[in-house]
Amino acid sequence: MSGRGSPAELARAAASLIAMMVGALALEGGEKVLEIGTGYGYQTALLANLAREVWSVELWPDMTAAARRALDLYGRDGYPLERPHGGGP
């Protein structure tokens, strides 16, 4: 992977940075949000609490499964989490 880290390592970001990015969106509650790169679902859960509708797409099947488990565990089971057809390893 040429020194860039694994998909799991790339998906890990500081919670404060994610909160700042989500805050910068200034969501008011009626928005529809498309998130590309679900990771472990932390940002997805934040967005789901702030927007009317959230769609999230993750390329890596292990990350998709981990995010789905986390979102289900915290009651965010009503938000579509997709993996592109034919995408990923």
DRENTI-239326 format. One record per atom (N, C-alpha, C, O): residue in one letter; atom name; x, y, z. Coordinates in nm, 3 decimals. Layout:
# DRENTI-239326
 mivo pake      xx      yy      zz
    A   CA       X       Y       Z
...
# end
This chain:
# DRENTI-239326
 mivo pake      xx      yy      zz
    M    N   0.081  -0.118   0.000
    M   CA   0.000   0.000   0.000
    M    C   0.086   0.125   0.000
    M    O   0.036   0.235   0.023
    S    N   0.211   0.111  -0.024
    S   CA   0.307   0.220  -0.044
    S    C   0.311   0.321   0.071
    S    O   0.314   0.442   0.048
    G    N   0.312   0.270   0.194
    G   CA   0.329   0.356   0.308
    G    C   0.211   0.444   0.345
    G    O   0.224   0.530   0.432
    R    N   0.097   0.425   0.283
    R   CA  -0.020   0.508   0.312
    R    C  -0.106   0.452   0.423
    R    O  -0.196   0.520   0.472
    G    N  -0.081   0.329   0.466
    G   CA  -0.160   0.269   0.572
    G    C  -0.273   0.185   0.516
    G    O  -0.307   0.193   0.398
    S    N  -0.329   0.105   0.602
    S   CA  -0.440   0.017   0.564
    S    C  -0.569   0.098   0.556
    S    O  -0.575   0.211   0.606
    P    N  -0.673   0.041   0.493
    P   CA  -0.801   0.110   0.489
    P    C  -0.852   0.144   0.630
    P    O  -0.908   0.252   0.652
    A    N  -0.832   0.053   0.723
    A   CA  -0.878   0.080   0.860
    A    C  -0.801   0.196   0.921
    A    O  -0.860   0.280   0.989
    E    N  -0.670   0.201   0.897
    E   CA  -0.590   0.311   0.950
    E    C  -0.630   0.444   0.886
    E    O  -0.635   0.547   0.953
    L    N  -0.660   0.441   0.757
    L   CA  -0.700   0.563   0.687
    L    C  -0.835   0.613   0.735
    L    O  -0.862   0.733   0.731
    A    N  -0.921   0.522   0.781
    A   CA  -1.055   0.560   0.824
    A    C  -1.056   0.621   0.963
    A    O  -1.152   0.689   1.001
    R    N  -0.950   0.599   1.039
    R   CA  -0.943   0.653   1.176
    R    C  -0.899   0.800   1.171
    R    O  -0.792   0.833   1.121
    A    N  -0.982   0.884   1.223
    A   CA  -0.949   1.025   1.230
    A    C  -0.983   1.075   1.369
    A    O  -1.064   1.014   1.439
    A    N  -0.922   1.182   1.410
    A   CA  -0.948   1.238   1.542
    A    C  -1.093   1.282   1.551
    A    O  -1.146   1.347   1.461
    A    N  -1.158   1.246   1.662
    A   CA  -1.299   1.282   1.681
    A    C  -1.319   1.432   1.676
    A    O  -1.421   1.479   1.626
    S    N  -1.225   1.509   1.726
    S   CA  -1.240   1.654   1.724
    S    C  -1.237   1.709   1.582
    S    O  -1.308   1.805   1.552
    L    N  -1.157   1.650   1.495
    L   CA  -1.151   1.694   1.356
    L    C  -1.283   1.663   1.285
    L    O  -1.336   1.746   1.211
    I    N  -1.336   1.543   1.309
    I   CA  -1.464   1.506   1.248
    I    C  -1.574   1.599   1.297
    I    O  -1.657   1.644   1.218
    A    N  -1.576   1.627   1.426
    A   CA  -1.678   1.717   1.481
    A    C  -1.667   1.856   1.418
    A    O  -1.768   1.919   1.388
    M    N  -1.544   1.905   1.398
    M   CA  -1.525   2.035   1.335
    M    C  -1.576   2.035   1.191
    M    O  -1.641   2.131   1.148
    M    N  -1.548   1.928   1.117
    M   CA  -1.594   1.919   0.978
    M    C  -1.746   1.915   0.971
    M    O  -1.807   1.986   0.890
    V    N  -1.807   1.833   1.056
    V   CA  -1.953   1.823   1.057
    V    C  -2.013   1.957   1.100
    V    O  -2.113   2.002   1.043
    G    N  -1.954   2.020   1.201
    G   CA  -2.003   2.150   1.246
    G    C  -1.995   2.256   1.138
    G    O  -2.082   2.343   1.130
    A    N  -1.892   2.249   1.056
    A   CA  -1.875   2.348   0.948
    A    C  -1.986   2.338   0.844
    A    O  -2.009   2.433   0.769
    L    N  -2.055   2.225   0.839
    L   CA  -2.166   2.211   0.744
    L    C  -2.286   2.296   0.785
    L    O  -2.370   2.329   0.701
    A    N  -2.295   2.330   0.912
    A   CA  -2.405   2.413   0.964
    A    C  -2.541   2.354   0.925
    A    O  -2.630   2.426   0.878
    L    N  -2.557   2.224   0.945
    L   CA  -2.683   2.158   0.912
    L    C  -2.795   2.210   1.001
    L    O  -2.774   2.238   1.119
    E    N  -2.914   2.223   0.943
    E   CA  -3.029   2.276   1.017
    E    C  -3.137   2.171   1.041
    E    O  -3.238   2.200   1.104
    G    N  -3.117   2.049   0.992
    G   CA  -3.213   1.942   1.020
    G    C  -3.297   1.896   0.903
    G    O  -3.359   1.790   0.910
    G    N  -3.301   1.971   0.796
    G   CA  -3.384   1.933   0.683
    G    C  -3.305   1.882   0.564
    G    O  -3.363   1.853   0.459
    E    N  -3.174   1.871   0.577
    E   CA  -3.088   1.837   0.464
    E    C  -3.084   1.688   0.436
    E    O  -3.109   1.604   0.522
    K    N  -3.050   1.659   0.309
    K   CA  -3.016   1.523   0.267
    K    C  -2.865   1.522   0.246
    K    O  -2.812   1.608   0.175
    V    N  -2.796   1.426   0.307
    V   CA  -2.650   1.423   0.304
    V    C  -2.602   1.294   0.239
    V    O  -2.651   1.185   0.271
    L    N  -2.506   1.305   0.148
    L   CA  -2.438   1.190   0.090
    L    C  -2.296   1.189   0.144
    L    O  -2.221   1.284   0.123
    E    N  -2.261   1.083   0.213
    E   CA  -2.127   1.068   0.268
    E    C  -2.053   0.963   0.187
    E    O  -2.102   0.851   0.171
    I    N  -1.937   0.996   0.138
    I   CA  -1.854   0.902   0.064
    I    C  -1.739   0.862   0.155
    I    O  -1.655   0.945   0.192
    G    N  -1.735   0.735   0.191
    G   CA  -1.633   0.685   0.283
    G    C  -1.686   0.679   0.424
    G    O  -1.657   0.765   0.506
    T    N  -1.764   0.578   0.453
    T   CA  -1.829   0.562   0.584
    T    C  -1.730   0.539   0.696
    T    O  -1.750   0.586   0.808
    G    N  -1.622   0.466   0.666
    G   CA  -1.528   0.431   0.772
    G    C  -1.599   0.345   0.875
    G    O  -1.670   0.251   0.841
    Y    N  -1.579   0.377   1.002
    Y   CA  -1.642   0.301   1.109
    Y    C  -1.780   0.354   1.146
    Y    O  -1.844   0.299   1.236
    G    N  -1.827   0.457   1.079
    G   CA  -1.962   0.506   1.100
    G    C  -1.976   0.619   1.201
    G    O  -2.088   0.664   1.227
    Y    N  -1.865   0.667   1.258
    Y   CA  -1.872   0.774   1.357
    Y    C  -1.932   0.901   1.297
    Y    O  -2.026   0.958   1.352
    Q    N  -1.877   0.944   1.185
    Q   CA  -1.928   1.065   1.121
    Q    C  -2.070   1.043   1.071
    Q    O  -2.152   1.134   1.076
    T    N  -2.098   0.923   1.022
    T   CA  -2.233   0.890   0.975
    T    C  -2.335   0.910   1.086
    T    O  -2.442   0.966   1.065
    A    N  -2.300   0.863   1.207
    A   CA  -2.390   0.877   1.321
    A    C  -2.410   1.024   1.357
    A    O  -2.522   1.065   1.387
    L    N  -2.302   1.103   1.354
    L   CA  -2.316   1.246   1.381
    L    C  -2.408   1.312   1.279
    L    O  -2.499   1.387   1.315
    L    N  -2.384   1.282   1.152
    L   CA  -2.468   1.339   1.046
    L    C  -2.613   1.297   1.062
    L    O  -2.704   1.378   1.039
    A    N  -2.636   1.172   1.100
    A   CA  -2.772   1.120   1.115
    A    C  -2.849   1.192   1.225
    A    O  -2.972   1.200   1.221
    N    N  -2.777   1.244   1.323
    N   CA  -2.841   1.319   1.430
    N    C  -2.869   1.464   1.391
    N    O  -2.944   1.533   1.461
    L    N  -2.811   1.510   1.282
    L   CA  -2.822   1.650   1.245
    L    C  -2.900   1.675   1.116
    L    O  -2.954   1.784   1.096
    A    N  -2.907   1.576   1.028
    A   CA  -2.973   1.593   0.899
    A    C  -3.100   1.507   0.892
    A    O  -3.118   1.414   0.970
    R    N  -3.184   1.540   0.798
    R   CA  -3.308   1.464   0.781
    R    C  -3.280   1.325   0.724
    R    O  -3.343   1.227   0.764
    E    N  -3.185   1.318   0.630
    E   CA  -3.157   1.191   0.562
    E    C  -3.008   1.182   0.533
    E    O  -2.947   1.279   0.489
    V    N  -2.950   1.065   0.558
    V   CA  -2.808   1.043   0.532
    V    C  -2.792   0.913   0.453
    V    O  -2.843   0.808   0.492
    W    N  -2.720   0.923   0.343
    W   CA  -2.678   0.807   0.265
    W    C  -2.527   0.801   0.275
    W    O  -2.459   0.902   0.258
    S    N  -2.475   0.681   0.302
    S   CA  -2.331   0.667   0.313
    S    C  -2.284   0.551   0.228
    S    O  -2.349   0.447   0.220
    V    N  -2.169   0.569   0.163
    V   CA  -2.112   0.468   0.074
    V    C  -1.971   0.434   0.120
    V    O  -1.890   0.524   0.144
    E    N  -1.943   0.306   0.133
    E   CA  -1.809   0.260   0.173
    E    C  -1.762   0.154   0.074
    E    O  -1.837   0.063   0.040
    L    N  -1.639   0.164   0.030
    L   CA  -1.581   0.073  -0.068
    L    C  -1.540  -0.060  -0.007
    L    O  -1.558  -0.165  -0.068
    W    N  -1.485  -0.057   0.113
    W   CA  -1.426  -0.176   0.175
    W    C  -1.531  -0.257   0.251
    W    O  -1.596  -0.203   0.340
    P    N  -1.548  -0.386   0.217
    P   CA  -1.653  -0.467   0.280
    P    C  -1.635  -0.482   0.431
    P    O  -1.734  -0.484   0.504
    D    N  -1.511  -0.492   0.480
    D   CA  -1.493  -0.506   0.625
    D    C  -1.532  -0.377   0.697
    D    O  -1.585  -0.382   0.808
    M    N  -1.506  -0.264   0.636
    M   CA  -1.545  -0.137   0.695
    M    C  -1.698  -0.121   0.692
    M    O  -1.758  -0.071   0.787
    T    N  -1.759  -0.163   0.581
    T   CA  -1.905  -0.157   0.571
    T    C  -1.969  -0.238   0.682
    T    O  -2.063  -0.192   0.747
    A    N  -1.918  -0.360   0.705
    A   CA  -1.972  -0.447   0.810
    A    C  -1.952  -0.386   0.948
    A    O  -2.043  -0.389   1.031
    A    N  -1.834  -0.330   0.974
    A   CA  -1.805  -0.271   1.104
    A    C  -1.896  -0.149   1.128
    A    O  -1.949  -0.132   1.238
    A    N  -1.913  -0.066   1.027
    A   CA  -1.999   0.052   1.040
    A    C  -2.143   0.011   1.063
    A    O  -2.212   0.069   1.147
    R    N  -2.190  -0.089   0.990
    R   CA  -2.328  -0.136   1.007
    R    C  -2.350  -0.184   1.150
    R    O  -2.452  -0.151   1.212
    R    N  -2.255  -0.263   1.203
    R   CA  -2.269  -0.312   1.342
    R    C  -2.274  -0.194   1.440
    R    O  -2.357  -0.192   1.531
    A    N  -2.185  -0.097   1.422
    A   CA  -2.180   0.018   1.512
    A    C  -2.308   0.101   1.503
    A    O  -2.364   0.140   1.605
    L    N  -2.353   0.128   1.382
    L   CA  -2.474   0.208   1.364
    L    C  -2.596   0.137   1.420
    L    O  -2.682   0.201   1.480
    D    N  -2.605   0.005   1.400
    D   CA  -2.717  -0.072   1.455
    D    C  -2.713  -0.069   1.607
    D    O  -2.817  -0.055   1.672
    L    N  -2.595  -0.082   1.664
    L   CA  -2.577  -0.084   1.809
    L    C  -2.625   0.047   1.872
    L    O  -2.682   0.047   1.981
    Y    N  -2.601   0.157   1.803
    Y   CA  -2.639   0.287   1.858
    Y    C  -2.770   0.340   1.801
    Y    O  -2.798   0.460   1.808
    G    N  -2.850   0.251   1.745
    G   CA  -2.984   0.289   1.702
    G    C  -2.991   0.368   1.574
    G    O  -3.087   0.441   1.552
    R    N  -2.891   0.356   1.488
    R   CA  -2.890   0.429   1.362
    R    C  -2.916   0.332   1.247
    R    O  -2.853   0.341   1.142
    D    N  -3.009   0.240   1.267
    D   CA  -3.033   0.136   1.168
    D    C  -3.120   0.181   1.051
    D    O  -3.135   0.105   0.956
    G    N  -3.175   0.299   1.055
    G   CA  -3.261   0.343   0.947
    G    C  -3.189   0.419   0.837
    G    O  -3.253   0.476   0.749
    Y    N  -3.057   0.421   0.841
    Y   CA  -2.982   0.498   0.742
    Y    C  -2.913   0.406   0.644
    Y    O  -2.839   0.316   0.685
    P    N  -2.935   0.428   0.515
    P   CA  -2.875   0.340   0.414
    P    C  -2.723   0.347   0.417
    P    O  -2.663   0.454   0.419
    L    N  -2.662   0.230   0.418
    L   CA  -2.516   0.216   0.412
    L    C  -2.488   0.121   0.297
    L    O  -2.523   0.003   0.304
    E    N  -2.427   0.170   0.193
    E   CA  -2.410   0.094   0.070
    E    C  -2.264   0.064   0.040
    E    O  -2.173   0.134   0.084
    R    N  -2.245  -0.041  -0.036
    R   CA  -2.115  -0.074  -0.092
    R    C  -2.132  -0.077  -0.243
    R    O  -2.221  -0.146  -0.293
    P    N  -2.050  -0.003  -0.318
    P   CA  -2.068   0.003  -0.463
    P    C  -2.061  -0.136  -0.526
    P    O  -1.979  -0.219  -0.487
    H    N  -2.146  -0.160  -0.623
    H   CA  -2.145  -0.288  -0.695
    H    C  -2.014  -0.302  -0.770
    H    O  -1.976  -0.215  -0.847
    G    N  -1.946  -0.413  -0.747
    G   CA  -1.821  -0.439  -0.815
    G    C  -1.705  -0.360  -0.762
    G    O  -1.594  -0.370  -0.815
    G    N  -1.726  -0.281  -0.659
    G   CA  -1.619  -0.198  -0.604
    G    C  -1.541  -0.269  -0.496
    G    O  -1.590  -0.364  -0.435
    G    N  -1.423  -0.223  -0.473
    G   CA  -1.341  -0.273  -0.363
    G    C  -1.273  -0.403  -0.395
    G    O  -1.297  -0.466  -0.498
    P    N  -1.186  -0.442  -0.302
    P   CA  -1.111  -0.567  -0.321
    P    C  -1.195  -0.688  -0.294
    P    O  -1.146  -0.801  -0.306
# end
